[in-house]
Amino acid sequence: MVRKYLLYFSLLVFLLASCGLPVNNQTEPTATPTEFVLPPATPTPAPRDLTICLGEEPNTLYPYGGPNAAAQSVLAAVYDGPIDTVGYDYQPVILTQLPSIANGDAQITKVTVQAGSQVVDADGNLVLLAQGNRVRPAGCRGDDCVITYDGSGSLEMDQMIVTFRLRPDVTWSDGTPLTADDSVYAFQLASDPSSITNTYLLDRTQTYEAADAQTVQWFGKPGFIDATYFTNFFAPLPHQAWTQFPANQLNTIDISSRTPMGWGPYVIQEWAAGDHIKLTKNPYYFRAADGYPKFETLNFRFIADPNTALSELVAGRCDILDPTVRLDSQAALLEQMKAGEQAQAFFAPGMTIEWLGLGIVPASYDDGYDTQTGKDRQDIFGDVRTRQGIAYCLDRQKIVDTVLFGLTTVPNTYIPAEHSLYDPNLKPIPFDPAAGKLLLEQAGWRDTDGNPNTPVQAVSVDKVTAGTPLQLNYYTTGATQRRQVVDILTQSLAQCSIGLNVQYLSQDDLYAPGPTGPLFGRHFDLIEYAMGVNGIEPPCEWFTSAEIPTAKNHWIGTNVTGYQNPTYDAACRAATLALPDEAAYSESYLKTEDIFSAELPAIPLYYRLRTAAARPDICQFDLDPSANPMWNIEAFDKDEGCKH
């Protein structure tokens, strides 16, 4: 078109000049037409595309349909934020700021309640206020001011109110402004019985409403003090596109489960089942003026086999391998590829810890401790010195160095060392068989036959019959990595004359519900299992008495070892009742860490490894232990874009 226009213009100029009339009847010399040379056309840059390979196909892209890890990676391209967790901290994305007491967007007010009002009691349970309920009146944040309601009259309690302010420049991918009503709509969908979501916050929410087009307010139920109140924002969903469908259909229809509308950098164009999902640049992305995203097309391919995925990476048909491609066993190969500049390798400790549970209080003790009839196992772990001695006899660092190539760490407690609430004064428990044997001897375990190859026996161990050998039943799954771990622990425990009877179970059997399952049914000596969190708040509740799986709570709970300590419970409760900017918040968490490291309700073995890979020419991609691996997908770049 440009070339045709220039040619037409030059011919027009020539013709006009040749049609001019002669002046003074003198013949003008004939002009030789100038030859016009057109500049070369600027080539149109080829559309840029990026291909990310996932280890599994997303199960659904409906946020309340229980999306798997692969789906979470795809959704990061569709929905940006609304709040990112990076470096164990929170970052607002589509909010102007995170609410806080200091900036006035969060407050604690007094509210009057009556008998029959729904409140949160002193133990954190949602109850209808009635005579005998233990509650915290307004201004009470500890256990020393708890009262018992007498059943009559009114009572003042604390209520949290949090205000969330949306950025005014965020729109949906169809150009429609994103408003507070979209967040309220998301809250309504989350509250629907068909939604797959944790109901803890929903149950403790009194009101969630739009104050104006850009402002949402959350009201907690009386008595609920939430340390993470600033995250109680429900990620908006497009009510203008979805309200015509019943909530219980949204997990199955394409408009919400396969091609959901978002406000993020990319828009889903197609989902080819079993093969790929194709997305294109969102022209209405609120960061488009800054040059984001960097690619016109984004493809997510599904490749389950790690070896195939690595081959596709080398061939250039995958630019990035997501952590859902199970590359843990390929760490050595990835390091070689990195050294040969064939690929970039990324390793980060995840938010999941591999635990060694000690059966401190088996479920059979719940109705009373009885060894006379043989109903109950000997109280092997009742003495904390036994637990500490076993910890010193575990060569956890060798596991990290050999099984995990030194790419992760041995935890000292349940909080990562990089977390702001981690206690740097904690003393680690190294592999030290001499120290371990000394602690075992102090607890009453002795080498009675002079043979270090046979288990030590109880001589003066409290609640353990003399002559009982320290021969422990060990349960875990038969995964290759866990078999390697068991081999190392068997050898290291043998140096302290502790024997193991190892039994490998299927994953379904290990994690089966109680009372039959060994983990949640609490019938084991030692058990290796994984437990982690999605958020970044320290989960001190994992080891509280309330989290012990029992028949009363239908065998649901994280404290599978049965550990009980009222001081620990009180410190954890104080931590969860305090707010992050209050001294009691960090002080209480530090106290739980001190108790944990001394009493060892369970022994952390290592952080599970998160692994990813990328081609050498990819930039701006990295792994953060606390973040979605695609949290900054709009900034991913490659080739020439990485040189700017």
N, C-alpha and C positions, 0 to 999 in steps of 0.2 A: 504493500500500500504506500509506504513512504517513498519507495523507489519510483513507483508510477507517478506519484505527485510531483517529484522533482523533475522527472522527464517532461511532464506536461508543462510545468512552469518554464523550463528552459526553451521549449519550442514556442511558447507564447511570446516570450521576450524577443526571440529571433524574428517572428513574424511581424510584430509591432514595429520593430526597427526597420525591416525591409519595406514596409508600407509607407514610410515617411515621404512627403513631397519635396522635390528639388527646390532650392532657393536660388534666386537671381538667374534662373535659367541655365545655371552652370551644372554640368554633370558631376555629380558626386562620385568619387572613386568607389568602386565596388568593394565592400568590406568582406573579408573572409570570415565566415562564421567561426566563433570560438567553440572548441570542442569541450563540452562539460563532462568532467569526470566525477561520477558519483562516489561519495565516501562509502567504504564497506559497511554493510549493515552490522550493527552490534548483535552478536549471537545471543539468543534467548537462553539463559542458564537452564540446564536440565533440572527438573524437579528433584529436590533432595528427599531421600527417604532413609529411614532407620528401621532395622529389624531386631527385635528383642525376642529371644527364644525362652519359652517357659517350659518347665518340667512336667506340667500337667495342663489340661484344659480347664478353664474356669467352669465351676459348676453352675453359677448364676452371677449376673451383674446387678441384681436387685440388692441394694444395701441391707435390707432386712430379710434376705433369703438365706443368710448364713454363707456368704461368699468365702471360698477357700483362699489359700495364699496366692494362687495364680490370679484369681479374680481381683484380689486386693491390689496387685500390681497394675492390672488394666484400669481399675477404677481410679488410680492415682493420676492417670492421663485424662480422665473424664471430669473428675472433681478435684480441684486444687485445694487442699486443706480439708475443712475450714480452719483447723488448727493442726500444725505439724509438731511432731516431737522429734527434736534433733539434739544430739549431745546431751541426752537426759534432761532436756529443757523444752519448754513450750514456746511456739512461735505462732502469732496470729497471722492468718493468710487473707481471709475475706472479712475479718473484723478489724476495726480501726485500732483496737488495743485489747489486751486481755483485762477483764475486770479485776479489780482489787479493792481491798478496804481503803488503801491509800489514795487511789484515784476517784473514789466515791461511787464506782459502779457496782460495788458489793457492800452490803450492810447487814447488820444483825439487829432486828427489831423485836420488841415485846409484843406478844399476841395473847389474847385471853382465850382459854379453852375451858370447856365444860365436860362433865361426865358424858361419855359417848363420842367425844371428839376423837378423830384419828390422829395419833401422835406417835413419835418415836420415843421409846422408853430408855431408861438408863443403860440397858444392855444393847441398844441399837435395834431393837425389834419394833416392828410396826404393830401397834395395838389400838384398840378402842379404849379410851381412858375410863378406868373403872377402879373401884375400891381395891386397894392392895397393890396397884401398879407402882413400881419404883421409877420415878421420873426426875429430871433435872429442871428445877424452876428457872425462870429468867435470870441470866447472869451466872448460872452454875455451869462450870466447865470441867469439874473433876468429880471424883467419887465421894469426897468428904462432905458435899452439900446436897447429895441425893436425898429426896424425901419419898415417903410412901403416901400416895394419894388416899384421902379418907373417903372418897366417894361422893362428897357433897361440895357444893359451891364451885366457884370458878378458880382458875389458876393461870398465872402468867408464865409463858414459856418463850424461849428464843425461837425466832424464825429468820431464816436467811432469804434475802432478796438480791438477785443478781441481774444486772442489766448488760445486754450484749448489743453492740452497735455495729451494723454492717457498713462496709465500704459502699459509697454511693455509685461507684463506677463498675460494679459487677453485674453482668447480664448473663442470661441463659444463652445457649448456643444458637437459639433462633432469634436472638436480638431482644427478647423480652427482659425487662429489668428484673433482677433478683430482689425479692423483698422479704420482709419479716414474715409475711403470710406463708411463704414457702417453708420456712423453718418450723412454723406452727403446724403446717400440714405434715411435715416429717415426724413431728412429735405424735401426731394423731395416728400415723401409720405404725410407728414403733409401738404404740399402745394397743394396737389391734392384736387379738389372740393368735392370728395366723402368722404374725411376725416372729422371726427367729432372732431374738435379742435378749440381752441380760435385763431383767426387769427390776434390778435393785434400785436404780435411780428413778425409773418410772414410778415404782411403788412409793417412793419418798418425795415425789413431786406433787405439790398441791395445785399449782397453776402454772401453765406455760402459755404466754399470750403475747400478741403484738401490741406494743405501745404506740407505734407509728410505723410508717413504711420501712424504716431502716432500723427499728429498735425492737428487741425481744426482751421480755422479762421472765425470769424463772423464780418461782416461789417454792421454797422447800416446806415440807410439813413440819409443824411445831416439834422442836426437840432434835431436828436433824441438822447437825453442824458438819458440813462437808469440806474437808481440806482441799479438795480439787473442784471447788465450786466454779472456778473459772473455765472448766471444760464442759459444763452442763449446757452446752449449746448443741442443738440437734441440726446436723448437716442438712441444709435445704434440699427439698425435692420438688420437682416441677408440677405444682398443683394444676396449672393451666393445661397440662398435657395428660395428667393421670386421673383427675378427679372423676372422669366419666366411667372409670373402672372400679369395681369393688376391691377393697384392700386385699381380700383373700385370693384375688386373681393375679396380683401384681408379680408374684414370684414365678408365674408360668407364662404370661403373655410377653411377646417380643418387645413391646414398647418400653417395658421396665426391666426385663430380665436379660435381654440380649442387646438392645440398642438404647440404653437409658440416656436421656438428655442431661447434660451437665453444664458447668460454667468454666471448665478447665481448658487446658491448651489444645486438646484434640476432641474430635467428634467421631463416633463410631459410624462406619459406612456399611460394613458387612461382617458377618460371622459365618465363616465356612466351617461347619461342624467337623471336628476331628483334625482340622488343618491350621486355620489361622483366623485372626480378627484384624481387620483393616480399619485404620482411623486416618482422618485427614485434619489439617490445621483448622482450628476454630477461628473464624474471622472476627468474632466478637470477644475474644479472650481479653480480659482487662489488662494484660501485660503485653498486648500486641505491639503497642507503640515503642516498647523497649526492645523489640526484635525477637520476642518469644511467641511460640516455640521455634526451634531452629529448622524443623523439617516440615515439608508439605505433607508427607505421608509417613505414618507409623504403622508397622506391622508387628503383631504378636504371633509367633509360630509356636506350635505345641510339639515338643520333642521329649519324650519320656526317657529315652536311653541317654545317659551321660556321655558315652563314647560317641554316639551319633551326633550329639550336640556339639562336642568338641571338634569333630570333623567338619561340621557345618560352619563353625567359627573360623577355622583355618581356611576353608574354602570361600569365606566372605559372604555366606548366605545367612549367617547370624552375626550381628554386630555386638550384642551383649547376651550373656547367659545369665538369666535371673537365678537367684538362690533356690527357686523351686526345682531347678535342674540339680539333682542330688550329686554335687561334686565333692563331697567330703572325702570320699575314698580316692579322689583324683588329685589330692593336694600335692603329692610329689611330682606328678606329671605337670601340673599347672606351674609349679616352681621352675621346672625345666623349660617349659614354654616361655615363661617370663624371662629367664636368663637368655634364651635364644631369640628374644624379641619377636616371638610369634604371637604373643597374647599378653594382656595384662591380667594379673591374678589379684583377687580381693578376698581378704579373710578378716572376719570380725567376730568376737565373742557375741553370741546371741543373747536374748533375754530368757533363755531356757537353761536351767542347770540340771546336770546329771547328778542325781542324789543316791546316797547309800542310806537307806532307812534301817534303823535299829529297832527291833520290836520291844520298845521300852515297856509298854503296857498293852499286851495282847487283848483282843476283844473278850477272850474267855475270863479275864479278870473283872469284867464289868459287873458281874453278879457276886463278886467276892473272890479272894485269892485262896485257892485250895489245891495243894499239891499232894495231899494225903491220898486222895482217890485217883490221882493221875489225870484229873481233868485239866489242870493248868500246867503249863510249862514252867520250869524253874525261873525265878526272877533274875535272869542273867545280867540284865542291863540296868538294874535298879541303882547300883552304885555308879555315880558319875565318873569315878576313876576308871572303871571298866570301859566306859564309852571313850574317855580320853585316851586310854591306853591303846584301844583299837585304832583310834585316829592316828596316833603316832606310828602305828605299824602298817599304815596304808601308803604305798609309794605312789601318791597321786601325781607327783611331778613327772615320774617316769611315764605314766599314762599320757600326759600332755606332750612330753618330748617324743615319744615313740609312736603312739597311736595317732596323735593329732599334730605331729611334726612341729611341736613347739609354737603352734599358731593360736593357741588360746591360753587360758590361765586357770589356776586352782583358786577357787573363791575362799576367802576367809570367813565370810558370813553370807547372808542371803541378799545383801545389797552390793551391787558392782562397785569396784574400787574407784571407778571414774565418776560415780554419782556424788552429788554435793552433800548427801547425808551420810556418806560412808565415814566410818570412824578410822582415821589414819593411825590411831594408837593401838589398834588391835594387833596382837601378837599371833602370827601364823603358826600353824602346827605342821612342822616339816616331817619328812620321813626320818624317824629316829628310833630304831628298834630298841636301843638300850633304854631310852626314856619310856617307851611303851611298856617294856617288860617290868620296869620299876613300878609304874602305876598299877599294872596288873597284880604285882606282888603286894602292893599296899592295899589293894582291894580284896586280897585273900586268895589269889590264884598262884599255885606253886607247881614247879617241875618236880613231881614226886618220884619219878622213876629215873631221873638223871639222863633221860634221853630227849634231846631237843627236837627230835623228829616226831615225837608224839605230843598231842595237845596237853597243855597245862591243865591241872585239875583244881576244883574248888577245895580249899582247906578251911578257910574261915570267912567265906563270902556270905554276906548277910542274905538270908532267905534262899540260899542255894545249898542243897544237900552235899555234904562232903563226898568227894570222889567224883562229882559231876565233871566231865571233861569239857573244855571250851572248844567243842566241835559244833560249828554253826551251820544251819541250813540256809543256803543262799539261793534266792530266786531272781531271775531276770529273763529277758527274751533271748532268742538265739541269733540275734543280729550279729554280723561279723564284728563290728566295732565292740559290742558288749562282750563277745567271747574273748577278744583281745584284752579287754579290761579285766575280765575275770582271771585270765592267765597271770597277769601282772599282780593282781591283788592276792591270788592264791600263793604266789611265791613270796610276796612281801610279808603277808600274815604268818607264813610258815616260819619266818625268822623270829617271830615272837611266840612260836609254838601254839598258834591258833589254827585249827583245822576247818576246812569247808566241805560241805556236801552241796554241790552245785546242781541245780535243776533248771533247765531251760524250758520256758513256756512260750506259747504263742502270745502275740500282743493282746489278742482278745481275752485269753485266759488270765494274763497278768493283771490287766485292767478291768477284769470282770467286776460287776457290782458285788458288794457284800450281801450276805455274810459268807458266800462261797468263795469269792475272789480273794486271793491272798493279800493283795495290796489294800483294797478298801474294806475287806473283811478283817484286816488286822490279825492275821495269823502267819507270822514269819519270824525268823531270827534276823536275817539280813535280806534286804531286797533292793535291787537297783532299778531306778525308774527316773523318768524325766518330768520336770514340773517348771513352768515358766509363766510369764505374765504378758499381756498385750500392752499395758500401760507402763509408765515409768515410776509410779509411786511404790515405795518399798512395801512389800506385802507381809508385814509382821503378823497379820492375822493367820498366815499359814500354820503357825505353831501355837495358836491359842487353844484353850480347852474347848471353846465353842466349835472349833473346826475338827474335832475328833469324830470320825465316822462311827456311828452307833446305830442300833436298831431304832432308837427314838427319832433320829434324823434321817432315817431310811438309807443309812450307810453313805451319806454324802458329806464330804469334808476333805480338807487337805492335810490335816495333822494325822497322818496314817500311823505314826509311831506311838500315838497315845500319850505323848508328853504333856505333863500338866505342871504349871508353876504359876500361882496367883500373882507373884510379883511381875513376871513377864506379862501376864494378861493385863495387869493394871497399867504397865508402861505402854503396851501397845494401844490400849484403849485411850490413854492420855494423848498419844501421838496422833491418833485418828480424830480426836476431838479438838485438837489444836489447829490453828491456821498457819500456813507457811511462814508468815511474817512475825509469828509469835515465838518467843524463846522456848516455850514448852514443846514446840513441834520438833525441833532438832534435838533438844535434850532428851526427850522421850524415846526418839528413835535410837539415839546413841546408847541409851540404857538397854533397849531390846537387843542391840548388837552385842553388848558386853555379856549379857546373860546367855545369848545364843552361843557365842564362841566359847564360853566356859562350860555350859551344860550339854551342848551338842544334841538337841532334839532330833537332829538328823545330820549326816556328814555330807557336805557338798564335795563332789568329786572333781568336776570341771564344768566350765561353760560350754554348752553345745556350740559348734562352729557354724557360722554362716559363710558360705562361699559363693563367689560369683566370678565371672570372667568377661573380658571384653577384647575386641581387636585392638592392636597397638595404636590405631589412629583415632580412638574414641577419647573424648575428654568430658569433664564435669560429672562423670559417674563415679560414685564411691559407695562404700558400705558403711553405714552408721549403725551401731548396735541397737539403738533405740528407735530407728526410723524405718518407714516403709522404703524398700530399696529404690522405689521410683518416686520418692517424695519431691525431687527437683527435676522431673523428667523434661520439663519445658526448657531447661538449660543444657541438656545433653547435646553434644556437638561432635563433629568428626572432620577429618581431612583439613581443608583450608580454614574452616571455622575455628579450629583449635589453635591457629597461629596468631589470631588477633588478640 
